[in-house]
Amino acid sequence: MNSQLRQYFDEQTDWVLERVPQRVHDLLDEVTMYVEDHPPRRVMQQMGVRRRDHLCGLYTGIPLTERHVEISGVLSDAIYIYREGILSMATDRRGNIDEDELRRQIRTTILHELGHHHGIDEDELQELGY
C-alpha cells in the first residue's frame, strides 16, 4: 500500500475518532487499537479468510463476559483494523474511494471489534448493524 493512501486512511481514522462519543474513547483506553495494512497470514488461516482484503478488523483477548479471577498471564486485549479490507468496502468498481463510506466503515469496524471485547458475538453484532 502506498504511503499516500496509508496517510489518507489514517487521516480519515483520526476524523472518525474525533467524532465518536467519549464512551468510545474511554473503551479505547482499555483496549489498544492498532491500524495495519492487512492481517498477517496466520490470522487469515486461523479465521479461514482467503483474501486479505476480506478482513476489516479483529479483536484479540478475553471478552469481558468471559473473564474471571483465575485468568492470568494472558496478553492485553487489542483491536486491529485493517486498511485494505476497509478500503475495499469503500471503493467502487472504478477504483474510486467514497469518503463517507470509508468513514462509515472505519467507525463500524471499530465499534464491531469493541463489541467483541464486550462479549457480543457475530450474530448479535449483525443484528445491531455492526
mmCIF file of the C-alpha atoms, coordinates in Angstrom:
data_MODEL
# 
_entry.id   MODEL 
# 
loop_
_atom_site.group_PDB 
_atom_site.id 
_atom_site.type_symbol 
_atom_site.label_atom_id 
_atom_site.label_alt_id 
_atom_site.label_comp_id 
_atom_site.label_asym_id 
_atom_site.label_entity_id 
_atom_site.label_seq_id 
_atom_site.pdbx_PDB_ins_code 
_atom_site.Cartn_x 
_atom_site.Cartn_y 
_atom_site.Cartn_z 
_atom_site.occupancy 
_atom_site.B_iso_or_equiv 
_atom_site.pdbx_formal_charge 
_atom_site.auth_seq_id 
_atom_site.auth_comp_id 
_atom_site.auth_asym_id 
_atom_site.auth_atom_id 
_atom_site.pdbx_PDB_model_num 
ATOM 1   C CA . MET A 1 1   ? 0.000   0.000   0.000   1.00 0.00 ? 1   MET A CA 1 
ATOM 2   C CA . ASN A 1 2   ? 1.445   3.344   -0.945  1.00 0.00 ? 2   ASN A CA 1 
ATOM 3   C CA . SER A 1 3   ? 2.250   5.911   1.711   1.00 0.00 ? 3   SER A CA 1 
ATOM 4   C CA . GLN A 1 4   ? -0.249  8.493   0.379   1.00 0.00 ? 4   GLN A CA 1 
ATOM 5   C CA . LEU A 1 5   ? -3.126  6.045   0.649   1.00 0.00 ? 5   LEU A CA 1 
ATOM 6   C CA . ARG A 1 6   ? -1.976  4.961   4.110   1.00 0.00 ? 6   ARG A CA 1 
ATOM 7   C CA . GLN A 1 7   ? -1.776  8.609   5.207   1.00 0.00 ? 7   GLN A CA 1 
ATOM 8   C CA . TYR A 1 8   ? -5.223  9.337   3.759   1.00 0.00 ? 8   TYR A CA 1 
ATOM 9   C CA . PHE A 1 9   ? -6.702  6.345   5.584   1.00 0.00 ? 9   PHE A CA 1 
ATOM 10  C CA . ASP A 1 10  ? -5.068  7.380   8.851   1.00 0.00 ? 10  ASP A CA 1 
ATOM 11  C CA . GLU A 1 11  ? -6.390  10.925  8.452   1.00 0.00 ? 11  GLU A CA 1 
ATOM 12  C CA . GLN A 1 12  ? -9.887  9.530   7.967   1.00 0.00 ? 12  GLN A CA 1 
ATOM 13  C CA . THR A 1 13  ? -9.454  7.312   11.030  1.00 0.00 ? 13  THR A CA 1 
ATOM 14  C CA . ASP A 1 14  ? -8.470  10.382  13.055  1.00 0.00 ? 14  ASP A CA 1 
ATOM 15  C CA . TRP A 1 15  ? -11.535 12.213  11.674  1.00 0.00 ? 15  TRP A CA 1 
ATOM 16  C CA . VAL A 1 16  ? -13.782 9.352   12.794  1.00 0.00 ? 16  VAL A CA 1 
ATOM 17  C CA . LEU A 1 17  ? -12.188 9.138   16.238  1.00 0.00 ? 17  LEU A CA 1 
ATOM 18  C CA . GLU A 1 18  ? -12.626 12.871  16.770  1.00 0.00 ? 18  GLU A CA 1 
ATOM 19  C CA . ARG A 1 19  ? -16.381 12.389  16.325  1.00 0.00 ? 19  ARG A CA 1 
ATOM 20  C CA . VAL A 1 20  ? -17.171 9.249   18.308  1.00 0.00 ? 20  VAL A CA 1 
ATOM 21  C CA . PRO A 1 21  ? -18.746 9.611   21.751  1.00 0.00 ? 21  PRO A CA 1 
ATOM 22  C CA . GLN A 1 22  ? -16.497 9.971   24.786  1.00 0.00 ? 22  GLN A CA 1 
ATOM 23  C CA . ARG A 1 23  ? -17.561 6.485   25.920  1.00 0.00 ? 23  ARG A CA 1 
ATOM 24  C CA . VAL A 1 24  ? -15.840 5.001   22.863  1.00 0.00 ? 24  VAL A CA 1 
ATOM 25  C CA . HIS A 1 25  ? -12.647 6.853   23.793  1.00 0.00 ? 25  HIS A CA 1 
ATOM 26  C CA . ASP A 1 26  ? -12.966 5.506   27.326  1.00 0.00 ? 26  ASP A CA 1 
ATOM 27  C CA . LEU A 1 27  ? -13.239 1.974   25.926  1.00 0.00 ? 27  LEU A CA 1 
ATOM 28  C CA . LEU A 1 28  ? -10.231 2.532   23.681  1.00 0.00 ? 28  LEU A CA 1 
ATOM 29  C CA . ASP A 1 29  ? -8.281  3.500   26.807  1.00 0.00 ? 29  ASP A CA 1 
ATOM 30  C CA . GLU A 1 30  ? -8.928  -0.088  27.978  1.00 0.00 ? 30  GLU A CA 1 
ATOM 31  C CA . VAL A 1 31  ? -8.172  -1.805  24.658  1.00 0.00 ? 31  VAL A CA 1 
ATOM 32  C CA . THR A 1 32  ? -5.220  -0.938  22.451  1.00 0.00 ? 32  THR A CA 1 
ATOM 33  C CA . MET A 1 33  ? -6.125  -0.251  18.831  1.00 0.00 ? 33  MET A CA 1 
ATOM 34  C CA . TYR A 1 34  ? -3.666  -0.974  16.046  1.00 0.00 ? 34  TYR A CA 1 
ATOM 35  C CA . VAL A 1 35  ? -4.075  0.088   12.422  1.00 0.00 ? 35  VAL A CA 1 
ATOM 36  C CA . GLU A 1 36  ? -2.327  -2.225  9.974   1.00 0.00 ? 36  GLU A CA 1 
ATOM 37  C CA . ASP A 1 37  ? -2.338  -2.555  6.196   1.00 0.00 ? 37  ASP A CA 1 
ATOM 38  C CA . HIS A 1 38  ? -3.628  -6.138  6.259   1.00 0.00 ? 38  HIS A CA 1 
ATOM 39  C CA . PRO A 1 39  ? -3.884  -9.155  8.548   1.00 0.00 ? 39  PRO A CA 1 
ATOM 40  C CA . PRO A 1 40  ? -0.922  -11.500 8.931   1.00 0.00 ? 40  PRO A CA 1 
ATOM 41  C CA . ARG A 1 41  ? -1.117  -14.792 7.034   1.00 0.00 ? 41  ARG A CA 1 
ATOM 42  C CA . ARG A 1 42  ? -1.504  -16.821 10.257  1.00 0.00 ? 42  ARG A CA 1 
ATOM 43  C CA . VAL A 1 43  ? -4.546  -14.737 11.253  1.00 0.00 ? 43  VAL A CA 1 
ATOM 44  C CA . MET A 1 44  ? -6.100  -15.312 7.853   1.00 0.00 ? 44  MET A CA 1 
ATOM 45  C CA . GLN A 1 45  ? -5.510  -19.057 8.182   1.00 0.00 ? 45  GLN A CA 1 
ATOM 46  C CA . GLN A 1 46  ? -6.962  -19.150 11.704  1.00 0.00 ? 46  GLN A CA 1 
ATOM 47  C CA . MET A 1 47  ? -10.060 -17.277 10.574  1.00 0.00 ? 47  MET A CA 1 
ATOM 48  C CA . GLY A 1 48  ? -10.463 -19.135 7.279   1.00 0.00 ? 48  GLY A CA 1 
ATOM 49  C CA . VAL A 1 49  ? -10.090 -15.945 5.232   1.00 0.00 ? 49  VAL A CA 1 
ATOM 50  C CA . ARG A 1 50  ? -8.573  -16.404 1.779   1.00 0.00 ? 50  ARG A CA 1 
ATOM 51  C CA . ARG A 1 51  ? -8.207  -12.797 0.643   1.00 0.00 ? 51  ARG A CA 1 
ATOM 52  C CA . ARG A 1 52  ? -6.599  -10.279 2.938   1.00 0.00 ? 52  ARG A CA 1 
ATOM 53  C CA . ASP A 1 53  ? -8.921  -7.501  1.759   1.00 0.00 ? 53  ASP A CA 1 
ATOM 54  C CA . HIS A 1 54  ? -11.885 -9.500  3.105   1.00 0.00 ? 54  HIS A CA 1 
ATOM 55  C CA . LEU A 1 55  ? -10.967 -8.841  6.740   1.00 0.00 ? 55  LEU A CA 1 
ATOM 56  C CA . CYS A 1 56  ? -11.605 -5.360  8.148   1.00 0.00 ? 56  CYS A CA 1 
ATOM 57  C CA . GLY A 1 57  ? -10.822 -5.897  11.791  1.00 0.00 ? 57  GLY A CA 1 
ATOM 58  C CA . LEU A 1 58  ? -10.004 -8.298  14.597  1.00 0.00 ? 58  LEU A CA 1 
ATOM 59  C CA . TYR A 1 59  ? -10.378 -8.368  18.359  1.00 0.00 ? 59  TYR A CA 1 
ATOM 60  C CA . THR A 1 60  ? -7.859  -10.391 20.346  1.00 0.00 ? 60  THR A CA 1 
ATOM 61  C CA . GLY A 1 61  ? -8.160  -11.042 24.029  1.00 0.00 ? 61  GLY A CA 1 
ATOM 62  C CA . ILE A 1 62  ? -10.674 -12.331 26.511  1.00 0.00 ? 62  ILE A CA 1 
ATOM 63  C CA . PRO A 1 63  ? -14.107 -10.709 26.294  1.00 0.00 ? 63  PRO A CA 1 
ATOM 64  C CA . LEU A 1 64  ? -15.253 -9.017  29.487  1.00 0.00 ? 64  LEU A CA 1 
ATOM 65  C CA . THR A 1 65  ? -18.105 -11.535 29.783  1.00 0.00 ? 65  THR A CA 1 
ATOM 66  C CA . GLU A 1 66  ? -15.622 -14.434 29.981  1.00 0.00 ? 66  GLU A CA 1 
ATOM 67  C CA . ARG A 1 67  ? -13.154 -13.022 32.477  1.00 0.00 ? 67  ARG A CA 1 
ATOM 68  C CA . HIS A 1 68  ? -12.705 -14.339 35.969  1.00 0.00 ? 68  HIS A CA 1 
ATOM 69  C CA . VAL A 1 69  ? -10.098 -14.190 38.705  1.00 0.00 ? 69  VAL A CA 1 
ATOM 70  C CA . GLU A 1 70  ? -8.409  -17.424 37.637  1.00 0.00 ? 70  GLU A CA 1 
ATOM 71  C CA . ILE A 1 71  ? -7.290  -15.947 34.319  1.00 0.00 ? 71  ILE A CA 1 
ATOM 72  C CA . SER A 1 72  ? -3.766  -14.582 34.423  1.00 0.00 ? 72  SER A CA 1 
ATOM 73  C CA . GLY A 1 73  ? -0.713  -14.370 32.231  1.00 0.00 ? 73  GLY A CA 1 
ATOM 74  C CA . VAL A 1 74  ? -2.593  -13.517 29.041  1.00 0.00 ? 74  VAL A CA 1 
ATOM 75  C CA . LEU A 1 75  ? -1.749  -10.804 26.583  1.00 0.00 ? 75  LEU A CA 1 
ATOM 76  C CA . SER A 1 76  ? -3.589  -7.494  26.744  1.00 0.00 ? 76  SER A CA 1 
ATOM 77  C CA . ASP A 1 77  ? -6.756  -7.046  24.720  1.00 0.00 ? 77  ASP A CA 1 
ATOM 78  C CA . ALA A 1 78  ? -6.281  -5.430  21.334  1.00 0.00 ? 78  ALA A CA 1 
ATOM 79  C CA . ILE A 1 79  ? -8.288  -4.285  18.356  1.00 0.00 ? 79  ILE A CA 1 
ATOM 80  C CA . TYR A 1 80  ? -6.780  -4.407  14.905  1.00 0.00 ? 80  TYR A CA 1 
ATOM 81  C CA . ILE A 1 81  ? -8.266  -2.549  11.983  1.00 0.00 ? 81  ILE A CA 1 
ATOM 82  C CA . TYR A 1 82  ? -7.006  -3.424  8.521   1.00 0.00 ? 82  TYR A CA 1 
ATOM 83  C CA . ARG A 1 83  ? -6.715  -0.688  5.908   1.00 0.00 ? 83  ARG A CA 1 
ATOM 84  C CA . GLU A 1 84  ? -7.012  -2.977  2.871   1.00 0.00 ? 84  GLU A CA 1 
ATOM 85  C CA . GLY A 1 85  ? -10.256 -4.596  3.990   1.00 0.00 ? 85  GLY A CA 1 
ATOM 86  C CA . ILE A 1 86  ? -11.895 -1.327  4.953   1.00 0.00 ? 86  ILE A CA 1 
ATOM 87  C CA . LEU A 1 87  ? -10.724 0.419   1.783   1.00 0.00 ? 87  LEU A CA 1 
ATOM 88  C CA . SER A 1 88  ? -12.101 -2.399  -0.348  1.00 0.00 ? 88  SER A CA 1 
ATOM 89  C CA . MET A 1 89  ? -15.521 -1.900  1.291   1.00 0.00 ? 89  MET A CA 1 
ATOM 90  C CA . ALA A 1 90  ? -15.415 1.818   0.437   1.00 0.00 ? 90  ALA A CA 1 
ATOM 91  C CA . THR A 1 91  ? -14.085 1.564   -3.122  1.00 0.00 ? 91  THR A CA 1 
ATOM 92  C CA . ASP A 1 92  ? -16.368 1.364   -6.146  1.00 0.00 ? 92  ASP A CA 1 
ATOM 93  C CA . ARG A 1 93  ? -15.802 -0.741  -9.279  1.00 0.00 ? 93  ARG A CA 1 
ATOM 94  C CA . ARG A 1 94  ? -13.887 2.084   -10.921 1.00 0.00 ? 94  ARG A CA 1 
ATOM 95  C CA . GLY A 1 95  ? -11.433 2.222   -8.025  1.00 0.00 ? 95  GLY A CA 1 
ATOM 96  C CA . ASN A 1 96  ? -12.777 5.455   -6.513  1.00 0.00 ? 96  ASN A CA 1 
ATOM 97  C CA . ILE A 1 97  ? -12.953 5.728   -2.748  1.00 0.00 ? 97  ILE A CA 1 
ATOM 98  C CA . ASP A 1 98  ? -16.226 7.027   -1.327  1.00 0.00 ? 98  ASP A CA 1 
ATOM 99  C CA . GLU A 1 99  ? -15.021 9.127   1.607   1.00 0.00 ? 99  GLU A CA 1 
ATOM 100 C CA . ASP A 1 100 ? -18.309 8.966   3.514   1.00 0.00 ? 100 ASP A CA 1 
ATOM 101 C CA . GLU A 1 101 ? -18.415 5.199   3.100   1.00 0.00 ? 101 GLU A CA 1 
ATOM 102 C CA . LEU A 1 102 ? -14.781 4.935   4.196   1.00 0.00 ? 102 LEU A CA 1 
ATOM 103 C CA . ARG A 1 103 ? -15.539 6.849   7.371   1.00 0.00 ? 103 ARG A CA 1 
ATOM 104 C CA . ARG A 1 104 ? -18.631 4.717   7.979   1.00 0.00 ? 104 ARG A CA 1 
ATOM 105 C CA . GLN A 1 105 ? -16.632 1.511   7.516   1.00 0.00 ? 105 GLN A CA 1 
ATOM 106 C CA . ILE A 1 106 ? -13.877 2.692   9.869   1.00 0.00 ? 106 ILE A CA 1 
ATOM 107 C CA . ARG A 1 107 ? -16.433 3.604   12.531  1.00 0.00 ? 107 ARG A CA 1 
ATOM 108 C CA . THR A 1 108 ? -18.359 0.368   12.078  1.00 0.00 ? 108 THR A CA 1 
ATOM 109 C CA . THR A 1 109 ? -15.192 -1.735  12.297  1.00 0.00 ? 109 THR A CA 1 
ATOM 110 C CA . ILE A 1 110 ? -14.014 -0.048  15.493  1.00 0.00 ? 110 ILE A CA 1 
ATOM 111 C CA . LEU A 1 111 ? -17.436 -0.432  17.129  1.00 0.00 ? 111 LEU A CA 1 
ATOM 112 C CA . HIS A 1 112 ? -17.728 -4.021  15.884  1.00 0.00 ? 112 HIS A CA 1 
ATOM 113 C CA . GLU A 1 113 ? -14.418 -5.008  17.473  1.00 0.00 ? 113 GLU A CA 1 
ATOM 114 C CA . LEU A 1 114 ? -15.276 -3.169  20.709  1.00 0.00 ? 114 LEU A CA 1 
ATOM 115 C CA . GLY A 1 115 ? -18.497 -5.189  20.697  1.00 0.00 ? 115 GLY A CA 1 
ATOM 116 C CA . HIS A 1 116 ? -16.434 -8.389  20.703  1.00 0.00 ? 116 HIS A CA 1 
ATOM 117 C CA . HIS A 1 117 ? -14.472 -7.013  23.663  1.00 0.00 ? 117 HIS A CA 1 
ATOM 118 C CA . HIS A 1 118 ? -17.798 -6.800  25.491  1.00 0.00 ? 118 HIS A CA 1 
ATOM 119 C CA . GLY A 1 119 ? -18.746 -10.360 24.595  1.00 0.00 ? 119 GLY A CA 1 
ATOM 120 C CA . ILE A 1 120 ? -21.143 -9.647  21.734  1.00 0.00 ? 120 ILE A CA 1 
ATOM 121 C CA . ASP A 1 121 ? -20.941 -12.374 19.085  1.00 0.00 ? 121 ASP A CA 1 
ATOM 122 C CA . GLU A 1 122 ? -21.077 -12.010 15.291  1.00 0.00 ? 122 GLU A CA 1 
ATOM 123 C CA . ASP A 1 123 ? -24.810 -12.732 15.008  1.00 0.00 ? 123 ASP A CA 1 
ATOM 124 C CA . GLU A 1 124 ? -25.706 -10.138 17.633  1.00 0.00 ? 124 GLU A CA 1 
ATOM 125 C CA . LEU A 1 125 ? -23.399 -7.571  16.023  1.00 0.00 ? 125 LEU A CA 1 
ATOM 126 C CA . GLN A 1 126 ? -25.041 -8.203  12.647  1.00 0.00 ? 126 GLN A CA 1 
ATOM 127 C CA . GLU A 1 127 ? -28.471 -7.622  14.207  1.00 0.00 ? 127 GLU A CA 1 
ATOM 128 C CA . LEU A 1 128 ? -27.184 -4.332  15.650  1.00 0.00 ? 128 LEU A CA 1 
ATOM 129 C CA . GLY A 1 129 ? -25.837 -3.257  12.250  1.00 0.00 ? 129 GLY A CA 1 
ATOM 130 C CA . TYR A 1 130 ? -22.182 -3.771  13.050  1.00 0.00 ? 130 TYR A CA 1 
# 
